Amino acid sequence: MLASYRRLFALPGTAAFTLAGLLARLSMSMTGVSLVVLLSERRGSYALAGTVSAAGLATGAIGMPLIGRLVDRYGQARVTVPATLYNAVPFAGLLLCVRAGAPDWTLYACWAACAAAPNLGGMARARWAHLYRADPAARHLANSFEQALDELCFMAAPVLAMVLCTTVAPEAGMITAGVIGSAGALLFAAQRRTEPPLAGHPAGARQGSPLRVPGLRVLLLTFLATGVVFGSMELTTVAYADSLGQKPVAGGLLGLVAGGSCVAGLVFGLLRPRRAPGVRFLLGVSAMAVLLLLPLAAGVGGAGLPLLGAALFAAGTGTAPTMVTGMTLIQELLPQRQLNEGMAVAVSGIVVGISAGAALAGAVAEHAGPGAGYWLPAGAAMLALLIALAGRRHLRVPGATAVVRGNSEQPVGATR
């Protein structure tokens, strides 16, 4: 496995932008937990923490595609640097308002203003897509590696945030996230030799939305439902562990979900794709829907935390192949001049889904049994599958190729 992934970094500059991007993405995964702990400690209200966090997610879901469009138009470095410097102002403003005891509305205003955060994960994938544009096997490997890095951040960041907030100060998690996030983004922007060149725009043509591509609309709706899976799974697991008097264990259980996805992503990258990307995406969503029946059975059946942990790890293995192939499809369906915006649109769909899933799971946890909330991720995964099946004809990539051995390519119709 190490030898296979090592070949990705044979090109100069790849390790530098990967490490810089990893810092920024770790920061993004830290801020959610750090914000909740900060406001619950300093203002004594989980409700305030949740609504302030939701305000930031809502504006971020709007701002991310707009930043992505600017990146496609002007380049990664020219947009990332000013966006990062701008974002640091309301971020610092939030910390000052909390410290000074400012009115609650100032917290909403500051956090909602942090809507210019660049999608570093999407920009890293765009770099891989450019560097290995003639090598489908390497692009598949790179997308799998990026998904594994995402899951690694989801595992490590909340733990780091909780340690800082509980052992140093409630503000420590946010301050650390802000510092390493800004540093990572600026270091990423400084790696100019791996930055994709600007794609030419047709003379006189207006830059239309990538959502005009039917396949991206299908992927957006599928990712929206997948976001509901993530959001409802997280809150339901916390509520379930709390009902058993084991709330501190919830973090470890959620880490198992991310761990399963991380392992699956790394293994999936080693497999040589023999089917068209659209077919692989349908298979991934199908696997995700089936595997999410396991935590449902464990939760509703009262199997206990050890069996639930095993079920959550298994369920996590279904998400990485879906996400990897979905991002590959976006790279195949969209022209290079809209790649960053298209991936930002997909991520925004996931963010909106996470918010909706958490809200739905909270209502279920209040009015139903502790394991009943696992119906939500199972149902959302089934909805994602139905959406993907309904739009499967739009997921066909003209002239797509499948890797059949090494780096060789064949038309997908030539293999089974």
C-alpha positions in Angstrom: 0.0 0.0 0.0 2.8 2.4 0.9 4.6 1.7 -2.4 1.4 2.4 -4.4 0.7 5.7 -2.7 4.3 6.8 -2.7 4.3 7.0 -6.5 1.8 9.9 -6.2 4.5 12.0 -4.7 7.1 11.3 -7.4 6.3 14.7 -8.9 8.0 17.7 -7.3 5.9 19.8 -5.0 3.1 17.3 -4.4 4.2 16.5 -0.8 4.4 20.3 0.0 0.8 21.2 -1.1 -0.6 18.0 0.5 0.9 18.8 3.9 -0.2 22.4 3.7 -3.7 21.5 2.7 -3.9 18.9 5.5 -3.2 21.7 8.1 -6.0 23.8 6.7 -8.5 20.9 6.6 -7.6 19.8 10.1 -8.5 23.3 11.2 -11.9 23.2 9.5 -12.7 19.9 11.3 -11.7 21.5 14.6 -13.8 24.6 14.5 -17.2 22.9 14.9 -16.4 21.2 18.2 -14.3 24.1 19.4 -17.1 26.6 18.8 -19.7 24.5 20.6 -17.4 24.1 23.7 -16.4 27.7 23.7 -20.0 29.1 23.7 -21.4 26.5 26.0 -18.7 27.3 28.5 -18.6 31.1 28.2 -22.3 31.7 27.5 -23.8 28.6 29.2 -26.0 27.7 26.3 -25.9 24.7 23.9 -28.8 26.2 22.0 -26.9 29.4 21.3 -23.8 27.3 20.3 -25.9 25.2 17.9 -27.7 28.1 16.2 -24.5 30.2 15.8 -22.8 27.1 14.3 -25.8 26.6 11.9 -25.6 30.3 10.8 -21.9 29.7 9.8 -22.8 26.5 7.9 -25.6 28.2 6.0 -23.4 31.2 4.8 -20.5 28.8 4.2 -22.7 26.7 1.9 -23.5 29.8 -0.1 -20.0 31.3 -0.1 -18.0 28.2 -0.9 -19.3 27.8 -4.6 -18.8 31.6 -5.1 -15.2 31.3 -3.9 -14.8 28.2 -6.1 -16.0 30.3 -9.1 -13.4 33.0 -8.4 -10.7 30.3 -8.1 -11.6 28.9 -11.5 -11.5 32.5 -12.9 -8.4 33.9 -11.3 -6.4 31.0 -9.9 -5.9 29.3 -6.6 -3.3 31.6 -5.1 -4.8 34.9 -6.1 -8.1 34.0 -4.4 -6.9 31.9 -1.4 -4.6 34.6 0.0 -7.1 37.5 0.2 -9.9 35.1 1.3 -7.8 33.7 4.1 -6.8 37.2 5.3 -10.4 38.4 5.1 -11.7 35.4 7.1 -9.3 36.0 9.9 -11.0 39.3 10.7 -14.5 38.0 11.6 -12.9 34.9 13.2 -10.9 37.1 15.6 -14.0 39.3 16.0 -16.0 36.3 17.3 -13.3 35.5 19.9 -13.2 39.1 21.0 -17.0 39.4 21.3 -17.2 36.2 23.4 -14.4 37.5 25.6 -16.0 41.0 26.0 -19.5 39.6 26.7 -20.9 41.3 23.6 -24.6 40.7 22.7 -25.5 37.4 21.1 -26.3 38.9 17.7 -22.6 39.9 17.3 -21.7 36.2 17.5 -24.1 35.4 14.7 -22.8 38.3 12.6 -19.1 37.3 13.1 -19.5 33.6 12.4 -21.8 34.2 9.4 -19.2 36.6 8.0 -16.7 33.7 7.9 -18.1 32.6 4.6 -15.1 33.1 2.4 -13.2 30.0 3.5 -11.6 28.4 0.4 -12.4 24.7 -0.3 -8.8 23.4 0.2 -9.9 19.8 -0.3 -11.4 20.6 -3.7 -8.3 22.7 -4.7 -6.0 19.8 -3.7 -8.1 17.4 -5.9 -8.0 19.9 -8.7 -4.2 19.9 -8.5 -4.0 16.1 -8.6 -6.5 16.1 -11.6 -4.2 18.5 -13.4 -0.9 16.7 -12.6 -2.2 13.3 -13.6 -4.7 14.3 -16.3 -3.3 11.6 -18.6 -3.2 8.9 -16.0 -6.6 7.7 -14.8 -5.1 5.1 -12.4 -3.1 7.8 -10.6 -6.1 10.1 -10.4 -8.2 7.4 -8.9 -5.4 6.7 -6.4 -5.1 10.5 -5.6 -8.9 10.9 -5.0 -8.9 7.9 -2.7 -5.9 9.3 -0.8 -7.6 12.7 -0.4 -10.7 11.0 1.0 -8.6 9.1 3.5 -7.0 12.4 4.6 -10.5 13.9 5.1 -11.5 11.0 7.3 -8.2 11.3 9.2 -9.1 14.9 10.0 -12.6 13.9 11.1 -11.0 11.4 13.5 -8.2 13.5 14.9 -9.5 17.1 14.9 -12.4 16.7 17.4 -10.1 14.9 19.8 -7.5 17.6 19.6 -10.1 20.3 19.9 -11.6 18.7 23.1 -8.1 18.3 24.7 -7.2 22.0 24.0 -10.6 23.3 25.2 -10.7 21.3 28.4 -7.1 21.3 29.5 -5.9 24.8 28.3 -8.9 27.1 28.0 -12.3 27.1 26.2 -10.8 29.5 23.6 -7.7 27.3 22.9 -9.4 25.2 20.3 -10.7 28.1 18.2 -7.4 30.0 18.5 -5.4 26.9 17.4 -7.8 26.2 14.6 -7.5 29.8 13.3 -3.7 29.9 13.4 -3.1 26.5 11.7 -5.9 27.0 9.3 -4.6 30.4 8.1 -1.0 29.1 8.0 -2.0 26.0 6.1 -4.0 28.0 3.5 -1.2 30.5 2.9 1.4 27.8 2.6 -0.9 25.9 0.2 -1.2 29.1 -1.9 2.5 29.5 -1.9 3.0 26.2 -3.8 2.8 27.8 -7.2 4.5 25.1 -9.3 1.7 22.5 -8.8 -1.1 25.1 -9.2 -3.3 24.2 -12.3 -3.1 26.9 -15.0 -6.1 28.9 -15.7 -8.4 27.3 -18.3 -9.3 29.5 -21.2 -12.9 30.8 -21.4 -14.6 31.0 -24.8 -14.5 34.5 -26.2 -17.7 36.4 -25.5 -19.2 33.5 -23.6 -20.7 34.0 -20.1 -19.6 31.8 -17.3 -22.7 29.7 -16.6 -23.3 27.7 -13.5 -21.9 24.1 -13.5 -25.4 23.0 -12.3 -26.4 23.3 -15.9 -24.7 19.9 -16.3 -27.4 17.4 -15.4 -24.9 14.9 -13.9 -23.8 17.5 -11.3 -27.4 18.1 -10.3 -27.8 14.3 -9.7 -24.5 14.3 -7.7 -25.6 17.4 -5.7 -28.9 15.8 -4.6 -27.1 12.5 -3.8 -24.5 14.3 -1.7 -27.2 16.3 0.0 -28.8 13.0 1.1 -25.4 11.7 2.1 -24.9 14.8 4.2 -28.1 13.9 6.1 -26.5 10.5 6.7 -23.5 12.1 8.3 -25.4 14.7 10.4 -28.0 12.3 11.7 -25.5 9.6 12.4 -23.3 11.9 14.5 -26.1 13.3 16.7 -27.9 9.9 17.0 -24.8 8.2 18.2 -24.2 10.9 20.9 -27.8 10.6 22.1 -27.6 6.8 22.1 -24.4 6.7 24.2 -25.8 9.4 26.5 -29.0 7.3 27.1 -26.7 4.5 28.3 -24.8 6.8 30.6 -21.7 6.5 28.4 -21.7 9.9 26.6 -17.8 10.2 26.7 -17.7 7.1 24.5 -19.6 8.8 21.7 -16.4 10.4 20.4 -14.8 7.0 20.0 -17.8 5.5 18.3 -17.8 8.4 15.8 -14.1 7.9 15.3 -14.9 4.3 14.3 -17.1 5.5 11.5 -14.4 7.8 10.2 -11.8 5.0 10.7 -13.8 2.6 8.6 -14.1 5.1 5.9 -10.4 5.9 6.0 -9.4 2.3 5.7 -11.9 1.7 2.9 -10.6 4.8 1.0 -7.0 3.6 1.1 -8.0 0.1 0.0 -10.3 1.4 -2.7 -7.5 3.4 -4.2 -5.5 0.2 -4.7 -8.3 -1.4 -6.8 -8.1 -1.0 -10.5 -11.4 0.4 -11.8 -12.9 -1.9 -14.4 -16.3 -0.2 -14.8 -17.4 3.3 -15.8 -17.4 5.9 -13.1 -21.2 6.2 -13.1 -21.5 2.4 -12.5 -19.0 2.6 -9.7 -20.9 5.4 -8.1 -24.1 3.4 -8.1 -22.4 0.5 -6.6 -20.8 2.7 -3.9 -24.2 4.2 -3.0 -25.8 0.8 -2.9 -23.1 -0.5 -0.6 -23.6 2.5 1.7 -27.3 1.9 1.9 -26.9 -1.8 2.8 -24.2 -1.3 5.3 -26.1 1.4 7.2 -28.7 -1.2 8.1 -26.1 -2.6 10.5 -26.1 0.3 13.0 -29.9 0.5 12.6 -30.2 -3.2 13.7 -27.7 -2.7 16.5 -29.4 0.5 17.8 -33.0 -0.6 17.5 -32.2 -4.0 18.9 -30.3 -2.7 21.9 -27.2 -4.6 21.0 -24.9 -2.5 23.3 -22.0 -0.2 22.6 -19.4 -2.9 21.5 -21.6 -4.3 18.8 -22.8 -0.8 17.8 -19.1 0.2 17.4 -18.4 -2.7 15.1 -21.6 -1.9 13.1 -20.5 1.8 12.8 -17.0 0.8 11.6 -18.6 -1.4 8.9 -21.0 1.3 7.9 -18.2 3.7 7.5 -16.5 1.5 4.9 -19.4 2.3 2.5 -19.0 6.1 2.4 -15.4 6.4 1.1 -15.9 4.6 -2.3 -19.1 6.7 -2.8 -17.3 10.0 -2.1 -14.2 9.1 -4.1 -16.1 8.1 -7.2 -18.4 11.1 -6.9 -15.5 13.5 -7.0 -14.0 11.5 -9.9 -17.3 12.0 -11.7 -17.2 15.7 -11.2 -13.7 15.8 -12.7 -15.0 13.9 -15.7 -18.3 15.7 -16.2 -17.1 19.3 -15.9 -14.5 21.3 -17.9 -11.4 22.4 -16.1 -12.6 26.0 -16.1 -15.4 25.0 -13.7 -13.8 22.3 -11.7 -13.3 24.1 -8.4 -16.8 25.6 -8.4 -18.3 22.2 -9.2 -16.5 20.5 -6.3 -17.4 23.4 -4.0 -21.1 22.9 -5.0 -20.9 19.2 -4.1 -19.3 20.0 -0.7 -22.0 22.7 0.0 -24.6 20.0 -0.6 -23.0 17.8 2.0 -22.8 20.7 4.5 -26.5 21.5 4.0 -27.3 17.9 4.4 -25.3 17.6 7.6 -27.2 20.5 9.1 -30.6 19.1 8.1 -29.6 15.6 9.4 -28.5 17.0 12.8 -31.8 18.9 13.2 -33.9 15.9 12.3 -31.9 13.6 14.5 -32.3 16.0 17.4 -36.1 16.0 17.1 -36.2 12.2 16.9 -33.9 11.9 19.9 -36.2 14.1 21.9 -39.4 12.2 21.1 -38.4 8.6 20.3 -36.3 5.8 21.8 -32.5 6.1 21.9 -31.9 3.8 18.9 -34.8 5.1 16.7 -32.6 7.8 15.3 -30.7 5.3 13.3 -33.7 5.1 11.0 -32.6 8.5 9.7 -29.1 7.6 8.2 -30.5 4.4 6.8 -33.4 6.2 5.2 -31.2 9.0 3.9 -28.8 6.4 2.3 -31.8 4.7 0.6 -32.9 8.1 -0.7 -29.4 8.8 -2.0 -29.6 5.4 -3.8 -33.0 6.2 -5.4 -31.7 9.6 -6.5 -28.6 8.1 -8.1 -30.7 5.4 -9.8 -33.2 7.9 -11.2 -30.4 10.0 -12.6 -28.1 7.3 -13.7 -28.2 8.1 -17.4 -26.8 11.6 -16.6 -23.8 10.0 -14.9 -22.4 8.5 -18.1 -19.2 10.0 -19.1 -18.6 10.1 -22.9 -15.4 8.4 -23.8 -14.7 7.3 -20.2 -11.9 4.8 -19.7 -11.3 2.1 -17.2 -7.9 1.0 -16.0 -7.4 -2.7 -16.7 -3.7 -3.2 -15.8 -1.1 -0.8 -14.6 -1.6 2.6 -16.2 -3.0 1.2 -19.5 -6.5 2.4 -20.5 -9.3 0.8 -22.5 -12.8 2.1 -23.3 -15.1 1.0 -20.5 -17.3 -0.9 -22.9 -14.4 -3.2 -23.5 -14.3 -4.7 -20.0 -16.8 -6.2 -17.7 
